[in-house]
């Protein structure tokens, strides 16, 4: 049985539901890159779970930097970094910013500091495919 935790960006235009069969085992990490540090991002992921994102049409913007390998999704209304994603052979995978989306039960969990800056591109892609959460992204007006 999967458990779900729900959250949203600051203005509510982007809503998320993070599912995991074992929420107590979900790791939270803080990426040490300059972009994630500046956003105060702390990410959760579960390859056996699911991330469902519903965003008002046109509200999500993406940013790519450095290796140009991942999209960082921000709400263009309130500026919150919501999640990052990649396309994999198994479909889109993501990590959820639990601080930006105010996810109770995960946002205050201690985060392990992670530095991926020196990781080879092939290793980075394999890690994301194996460890990130399957993603469903829908553009629709989120219900209140």
WOHUUR-V194266 format. One record per pair of residues at least 12 apart in sequence whose C-alpha atoms are under 8 Angstrom apart, sorted by the first residue. I is the first residue (numbers start at 1). GAP is how many residues later the second one is. If there is no record, write none. Layout:
# WOHUUR-V194266
i gap
I GAP
I GAP
This chain:
# WOHUUR-V194266
i gap
1 20
2 17
2 18
2 19
2 20
2 47
3 16
3 17
3 18
3 19
3 20
4 13
4 14
4 15
4 16
5 12
5 13
5 14
5 98
5 99
5 100
6 12
6 97
6 98
7 94
7 95
7 96
7 97
8 92
8 93
8 94
9 66
9 69
9 71
9 72
9 73
9 91
9 92
9 93
10 68
10 70
10 90
10 91
11 66
11 67
12 130
13 42
13 43
13 46
13 62
13 64
13 128
13 129
14 39
14 40
14 41
14 42
14 45
14 46
14 61
14 128
15 38
15 39
15 40
15 86
15 127
16 35
16 36
16 37
16 38
16 85
17 34
17 35
17 36
18 31
18 32
18 33
18 34
18 78
19 30
19 31
19 32
20 26
20 28
20 29
20 30
21 27
21 28
26 18
26 19
26 20
27 17
27 18
27 19
27 84
28 14
28 15
28 16
28 17
28 78
28 81
28 82
28 83
28 84
29 13
29 14
29 15
29 82
29 83
29 84
29 85
30 12
30 13
30 81
30 82
30 83
30 84
31 12
31 82
31 83
31 84
31 85
32 81
32 82
32 83
32 84
33 82
33 83
33 84
39 41
39 42
40 59
41 40
41 56
41 57
41 58
41 59
42 54
42 55
42 56
42 57
42 65
42 69
43 40
43 52
43 53
43 54
43 55
43 56
44 51
44 52
44 53
44 54
44 62
45 49
45 50
45 51
45 86
45 87
45 88
46 85
46 86
46 87
47 83
47 84
47 85
47 86
47 87
48 85
48 86
49 84
49 85
50 83
50 84
50 85
50 86
51 43
51 45
51 82
51 83
51 84
51 85
52 83
52 84
52 85
52 86
53 82
53 83
53 84
53 85
54 83
54 84
54 85
54 86
54 87
54 88
55 82
55 83
55 84
55 85
55 86
55 87
56 83
56 84
56 85
56 86
57 82
57 83
57 84
58 81
59 16
59 17
59 18
60 13
60 14
60 15
60 16
61 12
61 13
61 14
61 15
62 12
67 54
69 17
70 14
70 15
70 16
71 13
71 14
71 15
72 12
72 13
73 12
80 20
80 21
81 16
81 19
82 14
82 15
82 16
82 18
82 19
83 12
83 13
83 14
84 12
84 13
86 42
88 41
90 39
91 43
91 44
92 42
92 43
92 44
93 35
93 36
93 39
93 40
93 41
93 42
94 34
94 38
94 39
94 40
94 41
95 37
95 38
